[in-house]
Amino acid sequence: MKKPSSGNSRNPVPGILDAIFSYPAMKKFCVLTTGRTGSTSLMKELEQYSDIAVPNKTVDCEDNELLHPNRITVYMSEYSRLRDRPIKTNQQLVDAFYAHSQGYPYAGFKSMPRRHEPFEQFIAQPNIQFIVLIRKDVLSTVASFILATKTGNWRRTGGPPSRTWIFQECNKSQVDACLTAVQDNIKRLNQIPGAIKLTYEDLCNPAYENPNLNQYFQRRIALSVQNPPTSGKSHVQNWEEFKHYATPRLERV
């Protein structure tokens, strides 16, 4: 069922007859993450399967992040045209994506908790399987976030980054804010009932398998390219100073 990796072509949505005679009822999923967790690689892996609908198979949707704040107005416009109806809210966009993906056995996108308010209402939807992806190493998550804000490069494919940053006095407020945001998101993700839970560290392990994830997709799901987890040491030149400042604050959050 894995599609060939030739070019950047998108699969057309199967016709209604295909949906009636070939496919079971569509299973909806949503990959929720804090960011800097390998979620882009996971979505790329899922996108390769011809029976899994993701936004990028219909519109030019970078990282399949349907509600990205910098591009959401474009996606709303695209799905308004495709569905022939106005789309003005985040939930309407989510609903339009799932509606337009009818005919696929699976359909899902990547997102973050703060893009779905009220969050408790969003995660209470019983017909969506939530897949939670976090990173155990919170300090490395924060170091990676800050590097991305400095370089403008939010897309990673594993391995040590080509650029680094130096922790200074002027970074302290940003570190505090990132620590709070990441921990808050992790708490919110951990409250989702019935979620399939993954970690960045597990995805980087070639021997790891998540039986719940495999059962849901009815196949083994693993990253095609698995690099060892990247430590914040490779992001921050003075890592020990950063860690000395951030560790007690992390414990208080």
ABEGO torsion letter per residue (X at the ends): XBBBABEABBBBBBBAAAAAAABBBBBBBBBBBAEGAGAAAAAAAAAABAABBBAAAABBBBGGBAABAAAAAAAAAAAAAAAGBBBABAAAAAAAAAAAABGBABBBBBBBAAABOBAAAAAABAABBBBBBBBABAAAAAAAAAAAAAAGBABBAEEBBABBBBBBAAAAAAAAAAAAAAAAAAAAAAABBGBBBBBAAAAABAABBBAAAAAAAGBBBBBABBBBBBBAAAABABAAAAAAAAAAAAAAX
